Amino acid sequence: MKNNWYKFLAVGLLYYVLIWGFLGRIPRQPVLHETARNLYFHVPMWFGMFTMLSVSVWNSIKYLRSPQTLFDTKAAEYASTGILFGIVGIATGSIWARYTWGAWWTNDVKLNGAAIGLLIYFAYIILRGSFNDEQQRARISAIYNIFAVALLIPLLIILPRMTDSLHPGNGGNPGFKPMDTEHTMRIVFYPACLGWICLGYWITNLRLRLKNLEQIHQENS
């Protein structure tokens, strides 16, 4: 029971987010209106993605310092979960764009940066599958992973702040501060971020356990 605390936390928080995210009161903002509820789902996906990818690159660094298969496996599985969050983040963002900007996709620097970032990590998965030697695969993948996350930061954080992004808080567009002052969205948004991160940790742990079972089966066969 003690080892499963994050599972109960994830389920409890996400139930709370789903109920209050759809039924709770939100401030009325021009253009956004009811679509502002997507804040509880779209933005936390990016928090979850960055968290998973940060843990992934940390394990890559640990592998380069001490070449252990476990570190490489963790790096790969956390990266896979991060990619999943990134895909869902782009999907929810595209739906939001359709109802606020009038198109599923626009030439927005943050949207394009997110797409490029995902392609970089798709290349990471392809790279891992192109090596037969486990040590060579782990070493080169670890180095690539470090450069990948280093590229993701300017693509999603720095460049949108330097150009006219349509995203709230960028390019002179108003952010969510008027909503924050009423505390009506923060009490759902922050639990949403924590809940999705806990879910990502849960998913990754399941994938790691599956990998471990596969390795045991290969050793016994």
Backbone torsions as a table, in degrees:
resi	resn	phi	psi	omega
1	MET	NA	-41.9	-179.2
2	LYS	-63.4	-33.4	-178.2
3	ASN	-78.6	-11.1	-176.9
4	ASN	-106.3	17.4	-175.9
5	TRP	-58.4	-37.9	-176.8
6	TYR	-68.1	-26.9	177.5
7	LYS	-68.0	-47.2	178.2
8	PHE	-63.9	-38.3	179.1
9	LEU	-65.0	-43.5	179.8
10	ALA	-62.6	-47.9	-179.2
11	VAL	-63.0	-46.3	-179.2
12	GLY	-62.5	-46.2	-178.6
13	LEU	-66.1	-41.9	-176.9
14	LEU	-72.4	-32.0	171.8
15	TYR	-62.9	-44.0	178.0
16	TYR	-60.3	-44.2	-179.0
17	VAL	-65.6	-43.0	-179.9
18	LEU	-63.0	-42.3	-178.0
19	ILE	-69.9	-55.0	-176.9
20	TRP	-76.9	-23.2	177.3
21	GLY	-66.0	-35.6	-179.5
22	PHE	-96.2	-26.5	-174.6
23	LEU	-108.6	-19.8	-177.4
24	GLY	-71.0	160.4	179.9
25	ARG	-78.5	140.5	175.5
26	ILE	-129.3	150.2	176.8
27	PRO	-64.3	144.7	179.4
28	ARG	-84.8	114.6	179.4
29	GLN	-112.5	140.6	176.2
30	PRO	-57.5	143.6	178.2
31	VAL	74.6	-49.6	-175.1
32	LEU	-71.4	-53.0	-178.7
33	HIS	52.0	-130.0	-176.7
34	GLU	-71.0	-19.7	-179.1
35	THR	-66.3	-15.3	178.7
36	ALA	-61.0	-18.7	178.0
37	ARG	-64.3	-21.1	177.8
38	ASN	-65.5	-14.0	175.6
39	LEU	-57.0	-31.9	-177.9
40	TYR	-76.2	-12.1	-175.8
41	PHE	-120.1	-44.8	-176.9
42	HIS	-69.9	-55.2	-175.6
43	VAL	-65.6	-43.9	177.9
44	PRO	-60.0	-24.7	176.4
45	MET	-61.9	-37.9	179.5
46	TRP	-72.3	-35.9	173.8
47	PHE	-61.4	-44.7	178.1
48	GLY	-62.6	-41.8	-179.6
49	MET	-62.8	-48.3	-179.4
50	PHE	-63.1	-37.3	178.9
51	THR	-64.5	-47.4	-179.5
52	MET	-64.0	-42.4	-179.0
53	LEU	-69.8	-31.7	176.8
54	SER	-66.7	-42.8	176.7
55	VAL	-64.7	-37.3	178.8
56	SER	-61.5	-49.2	-177.4
57	VAL	-69.4	-30.0	175.7
58	TRP	-63.1	-41.0	177.6
59	ASN	-69.5	-31.2	174.9
60	SER	-65.0	-41.9	177.5
61	ILE	-63.7	-42.1	178.5
62	LYS	-62.6	-36.0	178.5
63	TYR	-66.0	-42.2	-179.6
64	LEU	-64.7	-30.2	178.4
65	ARG	-81.5	-34.4	-179.4
66	SER	-144.6	94.8	-172.4
67	PRO	-64.2	87.1	176.5
68	GLN	-117.9	137.0	-176.4
69	THR	-57.7	-35.5	-178.3
70	LEU	-58.9	-41.4	179.9
71	PHE	-63.9	-42.1	178.7
72	ASP	-64.3	-42.4	179.5
73	THR	-63.4	-43.5	178.4
74	LYS	-63.2	-41.4	179.1
75	ALA	-59.3	-44.5	-178.3
76	ALA	-67.4	-42.5	-176.0
77	GLU	-72.9	-39.2	176.1
78	TYR	-66.3	-35.9	176.6
79	ALA	-64.8	-40.1	179.1
80	SER	-62.9	-41.6	177.5
81	THR	-66.7	-39.3	176.7
82	GLY	-61.4	-40.5	177.0
83	ILE	-63.0	-40.9	177.2
84	LEU	-58.9	-45.7	177.5
85	PHE	-62.9	-37.9	179.1
86	GLY	-63.8	-40.8	178.5
87	ILE	-64.0	-45.6	178.8
88	VAL	-66.1	-36.2	177.5
89	GLY	-62.4	-42.8	177.7
90	ILE	-67.0	-39.6	-179.4
91	ALA	-63.5	-47.4	179.4
92	THR	-67.7	-33.2	176.7
93	GLY	-67.3	-38.0	178.9
94	SER	-65.3	-40.8	177.1
95	ILE	-63.9	-41.9	179.0
96	TRP	-63.1	-43.1	179.7
97	ALA	-61.3	-37.7	-178.8
98	ARG	-60.0	-38.5	-174.7
99	TYR	-95.7	-7.2	177.3
100	THR	-115.4	-39.5	-179.5
101	TRP	-100.9	-9.2	176.8
102	GLY	85.0	9.5	179.5
103	ALA	-150.2	149.7	178.9
104	TRP	-67.6	-29.1	-178.8
105	TRP	-147.7	136.7	177.0
106	THR	-126.3	169.0	179.0
107	ASN	-83.0	59.4	-179.3
108	ASP	-96.6	136.3	-174.2
109	VAL	-62.0	-34.4	-178.2
110	LYS	-74.3	-38.7	176.2
111	LEU	-63.1	-48.0	179.8
112	ASN	-63.9	-38.0	177.9
113	GLY	-63.9	-39.3	177.9
114	ALA	-64.6	-41.0	179.1
115	ALA	-64.4	-43.4	178.7
116	ILE	-63.9	-41.6	178.9
117	GLY	-59.7	-41.8	177.8
118	LEU	-65.4	-39.6	178.0
119	LEU	-62.4	-37.1	177.6
120	ILE	-61.2	-40.9	-179.1
121	TYR	-79.9	-26.1	170.5
122	PHE	-62.3	-39.4	177.8
123	ALA	-64.1	-32.5	177.1
124	TYR	-62.5	-44.0	178.5
125	ILE	-64.9	-42.8	178.7
126	ILE	-64.2	-41.2	179.0
127	LEU	-58.8	-43.1	-179.1
128	ARG	-64.0	-32.4	-179.1
129	GLY	-82.1	-3.8	-175.9
130	SER	-95.5	0.3	-179.8
131	PHE	-116.3	138.1	175.1
132	ASN	-92.7	-32.0	179.0
133	ASP	-77.4	121.4	-174.0
134	GLU	-65.2	-42.0	-178.5
135	GLN	-67.8	-42.2	177.9
136	GLN	-64.1	-42.7	178.5
137	ARG	-61.1	-46.0	-177.4
138	ALA	-65.2	-42.4	-176.7
139	ARG	-67.3	-49.8	-178.4
140	ILE	-67.2	-38.6	178.7
141	SER	-64.2	-38.1	179.4
142	ALA	-63.9	-43.5	178.5
143	ILE	-64.5	-43.7	179.0
144	TYR	-62.2	-40.7	-177.9
145	ASN	-60.5	-39.0	179.0
146	ILE	-64.5	-44.6	178.7
147	PHE	-68.3	-33.5	-178.9
148	ALA	-63.6	-47.3	-179.1
149	VAL	-70.6	-29.6	176.5
150	ALA	-66.8	-32.5	177.2
151	LEU	-77.2	-29.4	-176.4
152	LEU	-68.0	-34.0	-177.9
153	ILE	-62.3	-51.5	177.3
154	PRO	-66.5	-33.5	-178.3
155	LEU	-64.9	-38.7	-173.9
156	LEU	-105.3	-18.7	-175.4
157	ILE	-116.4	-48.2	-172.5
158	ILE	-80.6	-54.5	-175.8
159	LEU	-60.1	-42.5	178.7
160	PRO	-60.6	-26.6	179.2
161	ARG	-81.7	-13.2	-179.2
162	MET	-99.1	-9.3	-177.5
163	THR	-127.5	-179.6	-178.0
164	ASP	-88.8	72.0	175.7
165	SER	-74.8	145.9	177.7
166	LEU	-77.6	-13.6	-176.8
167	HIS	-65.6	143.2	177.3
168	PRO	-57.1	135.4	179.9
169	GLY	89.5	-3.9	180.0
170	ASN	-121.0	152.3	173.9
171	GLY	56.7	29.5	180.0
172	GLY	85.0	-3.6	178.3
173	ASN	-75.2	143.3	-179.0
174	PRO	-66.6	144.4	177.8
175	GLY	-93.1	-147.7	-175.4
176	PHE	-106.5	18.7	-178.4
177	LYS	-60.5	-41.8	176.7
178	PRO	-58.6	-32.0	178.0
179	MET	-73.2	-38.8	-177.0
180	ASP	-63.4	-34.2	-175.5
181	THR	-64.4	-23.7	179.7
182	GLU	-91.1	-6.4	179.2
183	HIS	62.1	9.3	-176.6
184	THR	-79.9	-22.1	-179.2
185	MET	-105.9	-29.3	179.8
186	ARG	-63.6	-35.1	-177.6
187	ILE	-70.8	-10.6	175.0
188	VAL	-109.1	-37.1	-175.2
189	PHE	-64.5	-48.7	-177.9
190	TYR	-65.6	-43.5	173.0
191	PRO	-60.6	-33.2	178.4
192	ALA	-63.3	-44.8	179.1
193	CYS	-59.3	-47.4	-179.0
194	LEU	-66.4	-39.6	-179.9
195	GLY	-63.9	-44.2	-180.0
196	TRP	-68.8	-34.3	177.3
197	ILE	-65.9	-42.8	177.6
198	CYS	-62.7	-38.9	177.6
199	LEU	-64.1	-40.0	177.9
200	GLY	-63.2	-40.1	176.9
201	TYR	-63.9	-39.5	178.9
202	TRP	-63.4	-48.8	179.6
203	ILE	-58.8	-44.7	-178.5
204	THR	-64.6	-40.5	177.9
205	ASN	-61.8	-39.7	177.3
206	LEU	-63.3	-41.3	179.4
207	ARG	-66.3	-38.2	178.6
208	LEU	-66.9	-40.1	177.6
209	ARG	-64.7	-38.7	177.9
210	LEU	-64.6	-41.7	177.6
211	LYS	-61.6	-41.1	179.7
212	ASN	-63.4	-41.8	177.7
213	LEU	-64.4	-38.8	177.9
214	GLU	-63.4	-40.8	179.8
215	GLN	-66.5	-40.1	178.5
216	ILE	-64.8	-40.1	179.0
217	HIS	-64.8	-40.0	179.3
218	GLN	-66.1	-38.0	179.5
219	GLU	-67.9	-33.0	-178.0
220	ASN	-86.0	-15.3	-177.5
221	SER	-92.4	NA	NA
